Amino acid sequence: MAKILVLDDEADLLEMMRLVLEQRAGHQVVLSAEAPDGLAKALADPPDLAIVDVMMPHMTGYEVCRRLRTNPATASIPILILTARAQPMDREAALSAGADDYMTKPVMMHDLLERVENLLARGATGESGPLVFLSLRGGVGVTTVVVNLAALLARSQERVVALLDLCLSGHVALQLGLRPESHWAGLVANAQTNQSLDPGSIKGHLLIHSTGLRVLASPVVPPVKQRWSRQQMETLLNGLPADFSPVMVDAPSGLDEAVWVLLERAAIIGLLVTPEPAAVQTTVGTLRALSPWAEKCRVILNQVSPGALPPRKAIERALKQPLTAVIPFDPAQARAVVQHIPLVVGQPDSPLAQGVLGLAQSLGFRV
């Protein structure tokens, strides 16, 4: 039995929630019709799950989410947002405020129960899945963004942040100034002879950056025989140490079975796009291919060359998807790669570093 806080100013909906969650599901339910009262109840006695309506007097549900996320006592509880609005922008606003899931009113109670049980199970196990970043078009700066985001989180999080460079010949280690003497090809070889990878063997292949970031590097020379199979990718993800949170992935640029596993298991799929028409077209096609996981996709605009950006609204119309963040062009990035110092570490006030900070906040991290 879980304790669930329901915060909504509709009395009929509150009573229906109480009946369904208490009598049908057997949970303890705490009801509140006013946002300040509900927030006070949550902070005084944190629930296992919060269901929060968006439109309420005195304080919006988005603000409730943000305040719950900034308080250590409630920072990790699952939050389900309810709203009468069904536009992509509204879903993005809910997730950006810190919600774990989003439902549009009117709510079907069997759907609600399914979402509630899924969120409670996720909270109980601590499993949220990796953050997977990719693009099917090269040259859009996936590695630069993911390296800076991982380094930023590693410096500001109490938990251990891990970055997996699963590309055939990636450059995460290069940008961080690490020598990839151990890399994922060794793990693939181990997985070919053993059906499981334990956390100890995975940790033995990791490099440690000065920020505390753990890195599974890509081999400098692309391996001829070692490739990730679906089973090996599942074995890797299942064997990751439990204290790694979050796990971030610089994913290969194809959609083979191994990448499919990453997408299935991902908590968030970050798609990088540049403002060029060809890159936008590729991203439109990628979003269609990833439609089974549309709710997990976050599109990130990364400006890799100088010049004026097209209007944000125009890019969003072309993509039919809101942008989660915009990373501006930064002339200092070229030197940062040569110096092997991510801009979030060496120049935290630079345009790129500030853009990555905004991305982290949009993804729900408190930095």
C-alpha positions, -999 to +999 in steps of 0.1 A: +000+000+000+013+034-010+005+069+002-007+090-027-013+128-025-040+141-049-041+178-055-070+192-075-096+219-070-124+199-085-143+183-056-160+156-077-126+145-092-111+144-057-138+121-045-136+098-076-098+096-071-103+086-035-127+059-044-106+045-072-072+047-054-085+035-020-112+010-027-100-005-060-062-002-056-059-003-018-037+028-014-038+055+013-050+087-002-044+123+010-067+148-007-062+186-011-082+211-030-057+240-027-021+240-039-005+257-008-023+232+015-013+202-007+023+214-009+024+218+029+010+183+034+036+169+010+065+186+028+053+177+062+047+140+054+061+131+020+039+108-001+050+079-023+034+096-053+018+130-060-010+135-086-012+172-093-036+193-114-022+222-134-048+249-132-055+258-096-060+290-077-031+306-058-004+283-074-002+263-106+006+226-106+039+234-124+050+255-095+040+227-071+062+204-091+091+228-090+088+233-052+086+195-046+117+189-067+137+216-048+130+202-014+153+172-004+124+155+014+102+153-018+128+157-046+126+121-057+089+113-054+071+104-086+048+132-099+019+127-123+005+159-138-032+162-148-043+189-172-072+197-196-046+209-222-034+183-247-009+203-268+028+191-271+038+224-255+018+215-224+033+181-221+068+197-224+059+223-197+049+195-173+080+175-179+102+205-177+087+215-143+098+181-130+068+158-136+075+121-143+043+116-163+014+136-178-023+128-184-049+148-202-084+152-187-109+136-188-090+107-173-101+071-177-097+055-144-082+022-157-055+043-175-049+063-143-044+031-123-020+018-148+001+050-147+000+051-109+012+015-106+040+021-131+052+052-113+051+035-079+071+005-093+097+029-108+100+048-075+103+016-055+131+001-077+149+034-083+150+024-120+145+053-144+166+041-173+195+058-191+195+092-208+202+083-244+215+110-268+218+105-306+213+118-341+211+099-374+231+128-390+267+133-381+283+167-372+255+179-350+276+179-318+260+150-299+293+142-281+300+179-272+266+183-256+265+150-238+301+154-224+293+189-211+260+178-196+276+147-179+304+168-165+280+194-152+259+168-135+289+150-121+301+182-104+267+191-090+252+157-081+258+137-049+253+105-069+278+089-093+272+100-129+282+076-157+287+083-194+288+054-219+304+062-252+289+033-273+299+047-307+322+026-329+349+053-327+337+080-304+354+110-289+341+113-253+375+103-239+393+128-262+371+157-251+377+148-214+415+143-218+413+106-208+434+077-223+410+050-233+432+021-223+400+003-212+370+005-235+337-012-243+353-036-268+367-055-239+333-058-223+318-071-256+346-097-257+337-107-221+300-108-229+307-132-259+322-157-235+300-150-204+263-145-205+264-118-178+284-088-168+286-080-132+290-045-118+326-052-108+337-061-143+320-031-157+336-008-131+370-023-141+366-009-176+356+026-166+378+057-167+374+084-140+374+121-148+385+148-124+348+158-120+341+123-107+324+113-139+327+076-148+333+070-185+330+038-205+352+049-235+350+039-271+380+022-287+404+045-306+406+020-334+371+009-345+368-029-338+364-052-367+347-081-350+333-066-318+298-051-322+270-047-298+243-073-302+209-069-287+217-095-260+250-079-252+234-045-249+208-059-225+236-076-206+255-043-202+224-024-190+214-051-166+249-052-151+254-015-145+262-007-109+231+004-090+248+035-076+252+050-111+225+077-114+221+091-140+235+069-167+241+088-199+247+073-233+264+088-264+246+064-288+257+051-322+240+069-352+221+039-365+189+021-355+201-014-352+189-039-326+214-029-300+203+008-303+167-004-301+175-018-267+188+015-256+157+033-268+134+008-251+152+011-218+157+049-220+141+073-195+148+102-220+158+101-256+177+133-266+177+140-303+203+166-314+195+188-344+212+217-361+193+245-378+203+234-413+174+221-435+190+187-441+195+182-403+159+192-396+147+168-423+167+140-408+152+147-374+117+147-387+123+112-401+140+101-369+110+112-348+087+092-371+110+061-367+109+066-329+072+071-326+068+042-302+087+063-277+075+097-287+067+106-251+104+101-242+119+122-270+134+156-264+147+176-293+177+198-286+188+224-311+226+227-312+241+256-331+275+243-343+285+272-366+282+310-363+253+329-378+218+339-371+194+312-360+160+308-377+131+316-354+126+290-328+089+287-337+097+280-373+120+251-364+093+237-340+067+240-367+090+221-391+096+194-365+061+194-352+077+191-318+088+216-292+124+222-286+136+212-251+166+235-252+188+256-275+226+254-273+241+285-288+273+285-310+303+291-288+337+299-305+355+288-273+344+252-280+371+244-305+398+254-280+381+235-253+384+203-273+421+209-279+426+216-242+404+186-232+385+207-207+347+209-212+334+244-212+311+237-182+343+231-162+367+256-178+344+284-187+310+279-169+298+314-179+303+307-216+273+306-240+276+268-245+280+261-208+249+283-200+230+265-227+239+231-213+228+244-178+194+253-193+192+218-209+199+202-175+172+222-158+147+214-186+154+177-181+145+181-144+180+182-128+186+206-100+220+223-108 
